[in-house]
Amino acid sequence: MIGRRTALLGAAAAGSLLAAGCTRPPTAPVPAQEEPPRIDPKVHTVLAHDPSGHVALRPDAEQVLAASRALLAVATAVVVAAPDDATAAQVARDLGIPMLPPGDGLAAELDRLRTRTVFAYTEADVGTRETLPGPATAAEVQQDGLPAKAEPADLLGLAYGTPSPTVASVAHAAGLGLTAVPAPHPGATKDATAAVRGHRGQVVGIGTGFGDDAQFGTQVEVTRTAKEFPAGGVAPLPDHVMIALYGHPGTASLGMMGEQPPAQAVQRVRKLVDAYAKLLPDRHVMGAFEIIATIASSAPGDDGDYSLESEVAKLLPWVEEAERSDLYVVLDLQPGRTDFTRQARRYEELLKRPHVGLALDPEWRLPPNGKHLVQVGQVDVEEVNAVGAWLADFVQQHRLPPKVLTLHQFQTRMITNRARLDTTRPEVQHLVHVDGQGGQGAKQGTWAAIKKDLPARTWLGWKNFEDEDVPMLTPQQTVAQVKPLPNFISYQ
């Protein structure tokens, strides 16, 4: 049994605690004109903090003090332990108190929380407050107010992945329930979107990839106002399987999409969508166009970049028809000797539309003196990251839902240093599209190579070539043979 050590709770200590009850601590997260909450110095208390804005927290143990500052106003008892101490984590949960790690910032955070009792599982600088050895179970603890139960703040909690035990303990102590989402975005699913729209208070996102508070906050507000996909949600991935026709308007030789006018192309893709929907009754299947916006050219052109850039006016009827028909659009860039970001900027007018994303085709990214069909092009991941950063800023600026950034790849050399792909921004969802062609054995080999060591928070796409695959897979064969199931299946 662990009881109260009265020697450490004598007149001097009690006096300091009583003073703290009517004097605002310098680091307390409350407005200057407000009094801090009054607490009983003899009864342990945990009070949740209601932040002034939406909060994005990383789930790793190093972020536990940030989580504590965001979610807790008072915790008069805490557990202090190494982040991987499973016993300490369970005791903290059972006692309803946070588990904090030793190290810089701990003593200051204990002061802010007005902590007077520490259950210590490791050595740490906790000041002059009462320190008790960490119990094996919460049942050993008999102190007034424990187990604590905080009255939850008006918060909605979303979690991408599993938070560390320390961050989870802080959330639990604050009474914050966490709803799992399959992507770091508040509109990742129909249910998450409904929850965000039904909650008028602040939202907390815990997980890598939510961005900072400002980025996450913008996406929360976008989730509340943007048009949802037919099956719900405002984020394309991973809740949707997109079936796309690939090509260029009016050019049948470049893919199925251009073999007919926009309205007929919509009907054609809908037949494919219906076929996949029957095979995937538990998934949200929707149609898409992947439009080649800039076309690799055998001639340098007036600007010398070996790329023919389509005018927005030529693409607009296809984008508008897709929008009317609830199809997603991906604008494919084949930049030749110029860079992807320069070409992407040409299509800002189209990218302002919520249902339009972007694709980069490194096969057609030439070195300074290169020519198409002499070698397969390639791009370093730093240029890809530059496009991703520009697109994320664009989405944030225009308050848009997240956009898909597709990376075409059928050789590992096509994207050098791919492991350093930056997928940390919530405004962009990355998809690696494996668009090899030929016999199915070779295509499966390419699929295995490209999906290996896929960067975190990256989804997969697959291409069926009508004239180049031997044979082209049927929808049934695609679902049965291509594993994991791609989120984007295109037809060229």
C-alpha positions, 0 to 999 in steps of 0.5 A: 500500500502506498500512502501519503507521506505527511513529512512532504505535505507539511505546512510549508508544502501545503502553503505553497500549494494553497498559494498556487490555487489563487496565484496564476503560475507563469507558465499556465496556459490560461488568459492573463485575466482568468484565475486558474482553477481552484483545487483541493490541496488534499485531494488529487485532481486532474483537469483537462485543458480546452485549447483555443484552437485545433491541435496537431500532436505527433504520437512519439514519446518525445512529444508527450510534454507538448501533449500535456501542455495542450490537453491538461490544465492540472494533474496533481499526481503523475507517473514518471517513467521511461517511455517504454515502461509497460507497467508504469503505463498501465498504472498511469492509465488505471489511476487516470493520471499522465505518464511523463518521461524524465529529462529536460522540461519535466520539472517545469511541466510538473510546476505548471500542472501543480503536481504534488505527488510523483510515482517514480519508476526511474530517477528524475529531477522532480523538485521538492514534491512528494516522490513515491516508488512506482507501484506494481499495480494501481491497486497498491495506491490509496490516496484521496482522489485517485483514480482520477477522472477528468471532466473531458474538455469539448474536444474531438480526438482523431488518431492516425496510427498508435500513439506512444504509451506516454502520449496515450496516457496524457490523452486518457488522463484528459478524458480524450477519446480517440477515433482512428483514421486510416490517413492523417487527415480529419476528413479521411473517411465518411465517419471521420468527416461526419464526426468533425462536422458534428463537433463544433469545438476544437479537434485534436489530431494525434499522429505523424502527418497531420502537420502543425497546428495551423495546417491541421486547423485549416484542414479541419475547417475544410473538412467542415465545408468542402464537398464530400465524395459520393461515398463520403469524406473529403480526402481521396485516399485511402478510402477510395479505389479510383478507376481511371481512363488515361489519355489526352483529349482528342488523341486516341493514340495516347490512351483510352480517355482520348478515344471519345468525347468527355461525356462518352468517356464518363460512360466508359469509365462508369462501366469499369467502375460498376465492374469493380464495385461488384467485385469490391462491395466493401470499398468505395469505388469511383471513376477518374480521368488521368489527363496528360496535360503536358506531352513529351515531344520528339522536337524541342518546341519554341521553348526548347523543353521537348514538352508540349504544354496543353492550354487550360482551355483544352483541358477544361471541358474534361475537368468540368465533365468530370466534376459534374459526374463526380469523377476525380481528375489527375493532371499528368506532367511529362516535362522534358527538360524543364522541371515539374513545379514550373509546369504544375504552375501552368495549371493553377486554375484547374488545381483550384478545383477540389477534385483535381490532383497532379501526377509526375511522369519521371519517364519523360523528365530529361537531363539538360541535353537529353532527348526522349526515347534515347533513355528512360528519364528520371528525377531526384526526390528533392524535385518531387519534394519541391512539387509536394511542398508547392502543392501543399502550400497551394492547397493550404492557401486556397483552403482545399481538401487534400490532393493526390500527388501521383508518382509514375514509376516502373524502374527503381532508378526513375526516382532517385533517393525515393526513401527521402520522399516527404509525406509529412504534409496533410494537404498532399496524399502521395501515390506511387503508380506502377505503370509497367507494361508487357507480360504479366509475369514481368509486370508482377516483378516490376510491381514487387520491386517498386512497392518494396520499401514504399515510403510511409503514408504512400499508396499504390496504383496499377496500370492496365495497358490495352495494347501493350499488356500480354494479356491485359488483366480483366477487373476480376484478375486485377483484383485477384492478382494485384496485391495489395489492392491498388487505390488507383487503377488506370486504363491506357 
